[in-house]
Every structure is written in C-alpha cells, then in structure tokens.
Amino acid sequence: MPSMYHQVLIVGGGLAALRAAIEAKEAGLDVAVMTRVHPVRSHSVAAQGGVNAALANAEKGRDDTIEKHAFDTVKGSDFLADQPAAITMTADAPLRIYEMEHWGCPFSRTDEGKIAQRPFGGAGYPRTCYAADKTGHALLHTMYEQAVKRNIKIYEEWTVLSLVIDGGVCRGVIALNLRDGDLVPVGADAVIFGTGGTGRVYGRSTNSIIVTGSGMAVAYYAGVPLKDMEFIQFHPTSLFGNNVLITEGARGEGGYLRNANGERFMEKYAPKAMELGPRDIVARSIQTEINEGRGFPGGYVHLDLTHLGAKKILERLPAIRDISINFVGVDPIEKPIPIQPGQHYSMGGIDTDADGATVIKGFYAAGECACVSVHGANRLGGNSLLETIVFGQRSGAHAAGYVRGGGKGGPDERLLREHLHRMRERWEDLRAADGPEDPAAIRDLMKETMIEKVGIFRDEAQMSEAVEAIKKLQERYRRIHVGYRGRRFNLDLLRTYELGMKLDLAEIIAKGALNRQESRGSHARTDYKERDDANWLKHTMAHHTPDGPRFDFKAVEVTKWQPEARRY
Ligand SMILES: Cc1cc2nc3c(=O)[nH]c(=O)nc-3n(C[C@H](O)[C@H](O)[C@H](O)COP(=O)(O)OP(=O)(O)OC[C@H]3O[C@@H](n4cnc5c(N)ncnc54)[C@H](O)[C@@H]3O)c2cc1C
C-alpha cells in the first residue's frame, strides 16, 4: 500500500497548529492535521488569563502602542529576545486578535462593547484581552470551528515519532496510530510542528501530562538545534499542593500577595509594579519569602482576592473560584488562596526564524515548541497565546509559499520505508524491553531532580548534581521494562518511549543552565547574581550528538533598545 501523503502536514492540534493549518489551507493546498489528542483537548484549552495586543481599549490604556508592547516584551525578556521578532509579533497582534473576534471568539467586553483588556505583569498598560478566565478555551474552540469549516483533514490520536529528512530537506514523518498501534509513514512536502511545551520534565508543573516536549525532541534528533532551553518559567501562583494554575489575571484584577505575617511583600521587590511585576521577579520574591521563613508551614503564601468582592470574582474569575473550591476547598470570595510558584512554560525550543522556518528545508515550528525568540529569558503573561496565533499564521503562510514554489509533489516511497524500518526496530525493541528498571520511578526522580536542582534559584553545585543524576537515570532507562505490551491505545508504551525524550531534554536544560554563568530572567544563579551582557548576551544552541548535546551560541538581534537594568 502506498504511503499516506499531504502537501502540508501539521503536527499538533493546539492554537499554533490549527492556525498554521488554516493558513496553508487558505492557500489552496492539501493540508492535514495530525494530533495526539483531539484538538480541543490540546493544552491551549487550559489557558486562563488572556492574550496581549496593543488595542488601547481600556480606560487606563489609551496611550498604548505596538512599540510599547514590543519594548515591554524585550525588557521582560531581560533583553535576550530578538528585537525584530518581538516587533513582528506585537505588530501582528491586533490583526490576529480582530481576526479571532470576527471568527466568533467570545471575548469579554468593555461597556462600549469593545474587547475588554486587563493589566498583566510586566506590561505598562492593560493590554491583555480575555474571555473571563477561560481565554484558551474560547480561542481554541473558535479556531477548531474554523478548521472544521474549511474541511481540514484531522487525524486524531496519532503521535509523530520521527521526521523523515533527506539531504537537509523534510519529506514527511513516521507516526504512531494510537488506535491500532501501527507505525505509519506519512509523506509531506512541508511539516509544521505546533507540538507545545515540555512542562512535564519538571515536578510541580502547571502543565497537563500530555505536555511532554516530544516535538522538541523529535526535531532535535533530526538535526534541528534547540535554543535557550535553560530558560524555564516558574509561574508565581499555582495552588499549593497540586500546582493547578491560578491565572495572573487574578492579580490583574487587583489580587494581593501576602506572606504569613500578612504583609504585601512585593513592596520590597517591585515597589511600583507590586503584584504585577514580571513573572520571574514575582516568583523569586515569593520563593524568597518562603525560604526566609515568612511563608506558611509547608511552603506557601497567600493570594488574597477577598477585597475584590463576590461580583467581580464571579464575573471575571469564575474558573479560578471553581478551581480553588474544588482542589483546595477554599472559596476565594471568603478566604485567601494558598499558592506557591510552579513550573509553567518553556521559553526555549526549536530554533526558528519569524516565519517558523528551521535549518531543515520544509520543516517549520510555531507556538510553545518553537523559540523564535520573542520571550528571551522571561515571557510576559499573555504573550504565549499571542505567539501561537501570530507565528502559527506566519509559518502556515511561509510553508505554503515553499510548497508552491517547489514542493516535491508526492511521497518518496523508498525513503519513507527506510525510515519506517528503522523506527519499527526501535519501537519493537522497546515493546519487548524486560529489564529490571521501572519507568515510573525514573520519571518521578527526573521531575524531582529538575525542580529541586534546576529550579527558581540555581547554583553550580546543584546543577552539577542534576547533570550527574540525569546521566544515571539515562543509564537506568536503558534497562527498563515495559508493563503492557498490547498494541491498541498503548499509552503506557508511548509514555515510556517519551520518557527517553524527556531525559534528553532534561539533560539539555540542566547542562545549558550550568554553562550559563550569569543571572538573566528566569535563570537566577545564586553564584552568578548579575546579568553579564559582555559574555552572555547570546542564545544557547543545543545540537544532538550520539554522546549528548553539543552547545554553541548565536548572537541576539539587538536592533532598537540597548540592554538596561530592569526596574519595576
Ligand atoms: C494552565 C495554563 C494557563 C495558561 N494561561 C495562559 C494565558 O492566559 N495566556 C497566555 O498567553 N498563555 C497562557 N499559557 C501558556 C499557553 O497556553 C501555551 O503556551 C500555549 O497555549 C501553547 O499552545 P501550542 O499551540 O503551542 O501547544 P498546545 O496547545 O500545547 O498543543 C500541542 C499540540 O500538539 C500535540 N502533540 C504534541 N506532541 C505531539 C506529537 N509528537 N505528535 C502529534 N501531536 C503532538 C498535542 O496533542 C496538542 O494537540 C497557559 C499555560 C498553562 C499551562
């Protein structure tokens, strides 16, 4: 039977992937989406607080401009973002938001009927557009409707395991059809990854279990460098005990952070911005309060919304109230919410340009799996949803242009079969694995190692220990057993396969962090406390080799604003 084939294959069903698919389909191409879960179960659906665009709709935001949004993004990034990319993203933002509005996204409204905007951290103006505290849900369902309306073919519950590359050109993928366990070669003239982040490499993560980083790993193994992976965002406010996210929108609506003495401690750390400082600074401030004994027993502080009143909470933060009641038994109308920082987002990812293009012709990436870079060392809240729709659109358009300009026009059967054969051998070896090591125990240790030793505060001794620990876990992984060997919906086997990928990503994060001898954005070293622009104003690039990652560096594009001290 000949291989499956599509001119443009989109991998992932979240916001970035679906936006790319819509764009390529609009260009008249044969487009398919292949996703591990049904599109509306993608992690984008969990986004809460909102999406940024300088629309100047809010009363206090009339002076907002695209340029101010770009500057806030660059300053928030601790000057590691590539400035032309940040300018592109913020310039496209209003266009993409109005497009979502016209497609039916039910944004919350101002009294005048305009899209409502709330303040978010590190932003000079209220510029975060929202749909109560369910913005990801509203955006993703709207985007999915648009994909369905265009009859885009969607392969649900398929997972891409490897890229098929020939002479530096992408020719398709090898995918696992979860329903029957078959490995299937799929030819494509262009492949776009919108495969999301890598949160579950860490313990105490706000991300769901499907956020494994597998797309990043697949690209890395195929020869695409991963950029700036050491920059991991820790969100200031996740629920104490289970790390379910409590959106920054709660502080945007006026919530206070208080320590066990009842003090609004942000006064000490960001006297002007207070609770709406950028995430890296607020997360460090909370952790400092806890570390220095001003937190509550067990290690948390309070997010106090009680003064906002029931009406505001019910109207603007209904999901936060439900989450807080259901997961910790606290009604935020009456009592403060116990919170602690949690791993949240990966600033790094697959190295792309502002069109999603990578070093492999015909291979693109967009959304959280990609690093353009617009977030640099610290992402501003609301800029990630924005990144998905801006760079999803741009990568779809560029891939379509690439295919129209010289697509190969069909699958290369010999090449696909060769790749299939190799992948099948690896897969079957794993299915038969019968060693003494338990994958779940390795996974737990990896997550604990990363949160404890490559966490909010880092130093050389801890990170060296993490590198050693990961190396040992990689050795143990070679001696694992697989619990269930069936073919249909064998998620156990897939998770075990992905554990190998996660360990490799953990190694890249830990080694990249150990290398970088400075503090910048989310990378806060207690042994190198200052930012060091003379030596470290550069992107880390991790290249795959059989012996682990090889690192080199790439210049940051500083075109408009010279690095300055970040004060908030
Ligand atoms: C709780 C929470 C709240 C957030 N709130 C906000 C917010 O308010 N504002 C904001 O800007 N950002 C927010 N973020 C961040 C933002 O939601 C994400 O960064 C963004 O939605 C990621 O979108 P994406 O399209 O890149 O990937 P995702 O939505 O994660 O989609 C990835 C897709 O890829 C598929 N996939 C993955 N690997 C494979 C594979 N190998 N083969 C096939 N398919 C694969 C998955 O099934 C999924 O469909 C939040 C994040 C979290 C965790």
The ligand as an SDF file (V2000), in Angstrom:
LIG
                    3D

 53 58  0  0  0  0  0  0  0  0999 V2000
   -2.7080   26.3710   32.9250 C   0  0  0  0  0  0  0  0  0  0  0  0
   -2.1180   27.2730   31.8830 C   0  0  0  0  0  0  0  0  0  0  0  0
   -2.6580   28.5250   31.6560 C   0  0  0  0  0  0  0  0  0  0  0  0
   -2.1060   29.3660   30.6870 C   0  0  0  0  0  0  0  0  0  0  0  0
   -2.6590   30.6110   30.5000 N   0  0  0  0  0  0  0  0  0  0  0  0
   -2.1270   31.4140   29.5430 C   0  0  0  0  0  0  0  0  0  0  0  0
   -2.6830   32.6950   29.2970 C   0  0  0  0  0  0  0  0  0  0  0  0
   -3.6680   33.1030   29.9130 O   0  0  0  0  0  0  0  0  0  0  0  0
   -2.1050   33.4700   28.3480 N   0  0  0  0  0  0  0  0  0  0  0  0
   -1.0260   33.0560   27.6190 C   0  0  0  0  0  0  0  0  0  0  0  0
   -0.5670   33.8020   26.7660 O   0  0  0  0  0  0  0  0  0  0  0  0
   -0.5050   31.8400   27.8270 N   0  0  0  0  0  0  0  0  0  0  0  0
   -1.0260   31.0020   28.7550 C   0  0  0  0  0  0  0  0  0  0  0  0
   -0.4810   29.7690   28.9550 N   0  0  0  0  0  0  0  0  0  0  0  0
    0.5140   29.2660   28.0080 C   0  0  0  0  0  0  0  0  0  0  0  0
   -0.1760   28.8710   26.7030 C   0  0  0  0  0  0  0  0  0  0  0  0
   -1.4590   28.3730   26.9890 O   0  0  0  0  0  0  0  0  0  0  0  0
    0.5840   27.8090   25.9260 C   0  0  0  0  0  0  0  0  0  0  0  0
    1.9380   28.1590   25.8250 O   0  0  0  0  0  0  0  0  0  0  0  0
    0.0050   27.6760   24.5200 C   0  0  0  0  0  0  0  0  0  0  0  0
   -1.3920   27.5000   24.5580 O   0  0  0  0  0  0  0  0  0  0  0  0
    0.6470   26.5330   23.7640 C   0  0  0  0  0  0  0  0  0  0  0  0
   -0.0290   26.3650   22.5660 O   0  0  0  0  0  0  0  0  0  0  0  0
    0.5640   25.4760   21.4110 P   0  0  0  0  0  0  0  0  0  0  0  0
   -0.3890   25.5680   20.2700 O   0  0  0  0  0  0  0  0  0  0  0  0
    1.9850   25.8320   21.1620 O   0  0  0  0  0  0  0  0  0  0  0  0
    0.5820   23.9950   22.0110 O   0  0  0  0  0  0  0  0  0  0  0  0
   -0.5760   23.1080   22.7340 P   0  0  0  0  0  0  0  0  0  0  0  0
   -1.8660   23.8130   22.8740 O   0  0  0  0  0  0  0  0  0  0  0  0
    0.0670   22.5460   23.9550 O   0  0  0  0  0  0  0  0  0  0  0  0
   -0.7990   21.9810   21.6870 O   0  0  0  0  0  0  0  0  0  0  0  0
    0.1640   20.9970   21.3970 C   0  0  0  0  0  0  0  0  0  0  0  0
   -0.4930   20.0010   20.4810 C   0  0  0  0  0  0  0  0  0  0  0  0
    0.4970   19.1260   19.9720 O   0  0  0  0  0  0  0  0  0  0  0  0
    0.0530   17.7900   20.0800 C   0  0  0  0  0  0  0  0  0  0  0  0
    1.2580   16.9760   20.1280 N   0  0  0  0  0  0  0  0  0  0  0  0
    2.3110   17.0920   20.9650 C   0  0  0  0  0  0  0  0  0  0  0  0
    3.2740   16.2240   20.6170 N   0  0  0  0  0  0  0  0  0  0  0  0
    2.8230   15.5620   19.5360 C   0  0  0  0  0  0  0  0  0  0  0  0
    3.3660   14.5490   18.7060 C   0  0  0  0  0  0  0  0  0  0  0  0
    4.5950   14.0650   18.9010 N   0  0  0  0  0  0  0  0  0  0  0  0
    2.6060   14.0680   17.6830 N   0  0  0  0  0  0  0  0  0  0  0  0
    1.3600   14.5630   17.4600 C   0  0  0  0  0  0  0  0  0  0  0  0
    0.8070   15.5390   18.2060 N   0  0  0  0  0  0  0  0  0  0  0  0
    1.5390   16.0330   19.2250 C   0  0  0  0  0  0  0  0  0  0  0  0
   -0.8400   17.7750   21.3010 C   0  0  0  0  0  0  0  0  0  0  0  0
   -1.7630   16.7420   21.2150 O   0  0  0  0  0  0  0  0  0  0  0  0
   -1.5360   19.1230   21.1370 C   0  0  0  0  0  0  0  0  0  0  0  0
   -2.6080   18.9910   20.2430 O   0  0  0  0  0  0  0  0  0  0  0  0
   -1.0060   28.9330   29.9360 C   0  0  0  0  0  0  0  0  0  0  0  0
   -0.4530   27.6830   30.1630 C   0  0  0  0  0  0  0  0  0  0  0  0
   -0.9810   26.8590   31.1400 C   0  0  0  0  0  0  0  0  0  0  0  0
   -0.3210   25.5520   31.4050 C   0  0  0  0  0  0  0  0  0  0  0  0
  1  2  1  0
  2  3  1  0
  2 52  2  0
  3  4  2  0
  4  5  1  0
  4 50  1  0
  5  6  2  0
  6  7  1  0
  6 13  1  0
  7  8  2  0
  7  9  1  0
  9 10  1  0
 10 11  2  0
 10 12  1  0
 12 13  2  0
 13 14  1  0
 14 15  1  0
 14 50  1  0
 15 16  1  0
 16 17  1  0
 16 18  1  0
 18 19  1  0
 18 20  1  0
 20 21  1  0
 20 22  1  0
 22 23  1  0
 23 24  1  0
 24 25  2  0
 24 26  1  0
 24 27  1  0
 27 28  1  0
 28 29  2  0
 28 30  1  0
 28 31  1  0
 31 32  1  0
 32 33  1  0
 33 34  1  0
 33 48  1  0
 34 35  1  0
 35 36  1  0
 35 46  1  0
 36 37  1  0
 36 45  1  0
 37 38  2  0
 38 39  1  0
 39 40  1  0
 39 45  2  0
 40 41  1  0
 40 42  2  0
 42 43  1  0
 43 44  2  0
 44 45  1  0
 46 47  1  0
 46 48  1  0
 48 49  1  0
 50 51  2  0
 51 52  1  0
 52 53  1  0
M  END
$$$$
